[in-house]
Amino acid sequence: MVSAPPAAGEAARSRRAPGNRDSAGLGVAPAIGFLAPGLLLIGLFLIFPALWTIYIGLTNYTLTGATSVAPAFVGLGNFAEALNDALFGNALWLTLVYTIGSAVLGQNIVGFALAWVLRGARPALRRTIETFVLLSWILPTVVIAYLWIAVLDRDGGTLDLLLGSPGTAWLIEYPMASLIVFNTWHGTAFSMMLYSSALAAVPPSQLETARSVGASGWQTVRDVVFPHIRGHVLTNTLLISLWTANDFTPFLLTAGGPNHESELVPVFIYRQAISSGRLGYAAAISFLLLLVNLVVALVYLLLLRKRA
């Protein structure tokens, strides 16, 4: 019988010691030391701002004036005001329409359609289309906002020239429809890439079987493809919904106008905080938006767990 070398036996006993429960055998103190920088950054840039937002949301803190130096505690007054504010209710409704129209439906459907069509395309054509779609996603938001203003402008806009309808102010007459089309175009690349990866995992034999029995394209997607990518659909919908609901880019196109017709919640918060100077009220609304995001995330997580 060959005994283990003393050094190896000592290392094994060290890993089995009660204080060394990690698989690497580092011990509690070294493990905390490795995690400390990351925890410090999370605390500094995530937890502290969140707690600070909750605190000032309970005060009448303002951007200027006496209450910017010595704010008074108002408790849940800001939250009660927000829930009774018709403009905040309008912003919530518009945000819901914007999120469902441009993310849940727009980006999901267009992204999947592109991924489904391009999987059988020639490599050169596929790469070209994917490059153009990705450009719409990776370009700076200021640049794409300027481009879309040029397209939708009333005086000499590209869309009016193509349709032969000069003088149509799309961003004024149809602000929400313009924003939904814009965000669908802007954010489709992520859905396309995610669904392209998901479709690669669908067994080709099942697709061939569906084709051999005469299944239509929709039947193939519904009965063969979707059961394999259901988890990807839920994950994609969660991410793009949260990104869209917190998107500030529409401000660059319409600034919330005209007459609050495109004033989404992030734009409403900005106006309350910067234009009106009511930082406490804006912080309370930000916290309400955070709660909505958490509820949406929990619903999707429950759906994912149910699927599992």
N, C-alpha and C positions, 0 to 999 in steps of 0.2 A: 504494500500500500504506500503510495507516494503522498507525502504531506505537502500542503501549500507552503510556498515561501513565506517567511515571517512578514515581509513587507506587504505581500498580497493579503495575508490574513488580517493584518492590522487595518488595511484599507477597507476590507469587507466589514470588519467589526465597527469601523468608524461610520460606514454608510448605514449600518443597522442600529446605530445609537439613537436613543429617543429624540435627541435634539437635532439630528440630521435626517429630516424626513424628505428632503428633495432628492430626486433621482441622481443628480450629479454629485451629491455628497458634499455640497459647499457649506452647509450649515445656515442657520437663520440669519446671522449678522452679515455674512458676505452676500447672501441672496438679497437682503434688504438694500445693501449698498449698491448692487447692480440695478435695482429697481428705483432707487431714490431719484436719479435725474429725471426719469420719465414721470414719476409721481409728482415731482416738483413742478414740472412743466404743465401737467394736467391741472394741478391745483392752482397754479398762477394764471393760466390762460383760459381755464374752463370753469372750475368750481368757484373761484373767487369772483369772476364777473357775474356768474349766475346768482350767487348769494348777494352781491352788491345790487344787482337789478331788483331782486326781491325786496331788499331793504328800502331802496329809494322809491319803489312802487308803493310803499306804505307811508310815504311822506308827500308834501306838496313842493318838492324840490323843483326849482326852475333854472333856466339857463342864465338869466340875469335877475337883478333886483335883490331885495333883502332875503328872500327865501333861497337864493343860490348860496348864501353864506350860512344861514341858520334856518334850515327847513323845519317845518313842524310835522309832527307825527299825526297822520289822518286815518290810520288803520286801514280798513277795507273800503274807504270812501272812493278811492280811485277805481277800484274794481266795480263797485256799485254804479258809479257814473258811466263806466265803459259799457256795462250790460244794459244801461238805459239810453245809450247814445245811438241815435238813429244812423249817424254817419259810420259808426263802428259796425253796426249791423249790416249796413250796405257794403262795407269793405269785406266783411266775412263772407257775405253772399257772393260778391264778385270774385273773391279768392277761391271759393268752392267751384264756381263756374270755370274759372281760369285753369284750375288744377285738373278738373275732370276733362275739360275740353282739350287741353294741350298736352297733358301728361298721361292720365289714365286711358284716354282714347287716342289722342293724336300720336304721341311718341310711341306708345305701345303698338298701335296698328301699323303705322308707317315703318317703324323699326323692324317689326316682324316681317312685314311684306318685303322690305328690301333684303333682309337676311334670307328669306325663303326663295326669292327670285334669283339672287346672286349666287346661291350655292351651286347652281348648274351652269353659271355663265363662264365664259372664257377667262382665264387668269388675268389677262391684260385689261379686259373690260371691267372685271370685278375690282381690280386694284384701282382703276381710274375712278369708278363711281365711289368706292369707299374713301378715296382721298378727298374728293369734293365734299362728301358728307362730313368727314372729319374736320375739314376746314371750317365748316359752319359752327362746329363745337369748340374748337381750340382757339379761334380768333378772339382777341380781346373784346369784351362786351361793348366798350365805347365805339370800336370800329364797326361792329355789326349793327349797332344802333344807328350810327350815321348812314350806313349802307341802306338800311330799311327806311329811314326817313327820306333818303333820296329816291327810293322805289315808290313810296306811298305819298310823296309830296303832292300838294294840290297844283302847284305851278311847275309844270314840266316834269312831273314824276314819271318814272319808267312805266309803272303799271297803267297810268292814264294814257300814255302814248301807245302802249300795246293794245289796250281795249278801245282806244278811240273815244275816250270819255274825259276830255279835258275839264279841269275844274273840280273834280271829285276829291274832296278832302277825306281820305280814308281814315286817318287817325282822329278826325273830329266827328265824322258822321258814323263810323263803325269802329269805335275804339277797342271794344272787347274782342270783336271778331278779328281785328288786325293783330291784337296781342296774342290771341290763341294760335293763329297761323304762324306768327313770328316765332313763338316759343316751340311749336311743333318742329319747325325747320331748324331751330337752333339746337334743340336737345335730342334729336332723333338718333344721332351717332352712337350714343351710349347704348340705347336699346338695340340698335342694329348689331353692335359688337357682341353684346351679351347673348342675343338670340342666335347669332352666327356660331358662337361657341356651343350653345345648348343644342342646336340642330346637328352639330357634328357627332353628338352622342346618341342620336336616334339610330337604331339598327337598320342598315340599308335593306336587309332581308325583309323587314316588315313593310318598308315603303314599296318594295318590289311586289310583295304579296298583295298589298292594297291596289297597286296599279294593275296587276294581273286579273283581279276580280272585277275591274271596271269601276273602282271608287273614284269619285270626282275629287278635285283638288281640295274643296272644303271638307268633304268626308274624310279624306286622308289626314288633314290637319286636325280635325275634331277627334277622330277615333284612334289615330296612330301617333301623331306628333304630340298633341297637347298632353296626353297622359305622361309622356316622358319629360316634358319641360314645364309642368305645372309649378314646380318649386321655383324655377327661374322666372316665370311670369310673376309670381308673388313677390319675389325679391326685387325684380326690376320695378314693379309698380310701387313698392314701398319707397325705394330710393328716389325715383323721379317725382313721386308725389311730394315727398318732403322737400326736395330741392325746389320744386316749382312753387309750393306754398310759401317758401321763404325767399323767393326770387325778387331782387330789387331792380333788375334790368328794365321792366316796363316803365319805370320812372323816366328813363332816358328817352323813351319814345313819346309818352303822353303826359308825363308829370302828374298822373292821376286825373286829368281832365278828359273831356270838358265837363264841368259841373259835377265832379266826383264820379263820373260814369266809368272810369277805369282805375279808381283809387283802391288798390289792393291793400291788404293789411300791412305789409312792409312799408308801402308808400304812406299809408295813414300814420303809422308810427313815426316815420321820418318827419312828416309835416307837424305832428304834435310836438315832437322833441326839438326840431330845429326852427321851423317857421313860427310856431306858437311859443316855443320855449318851455313847454310843460314837460320837463324830464320825468317827474314822478308819475304823471298820467301815462306817458309813453312807456315807462318801465312796467307799469301794471299791465298794459295791453301786451307788451312783449312776453310777460309771464303767462298770460292767457293763451297766447299763440304757442308758447312752449308746451303748455298742458294739452292743447289740441294735437300737437305733433306727437306727444307721448301716447295719447289715446289711439291715434292712427297707427303708430308703431306697434302698440300692444295688440291691436286687432289683427294686423298682418302676422305677428308672431304666433298668435293663437291659431290662425289659419294654417301656418306652416307646421305647427305642432300637431294639429288635427290631421294634416296630410301624412306626417310621419307616423 
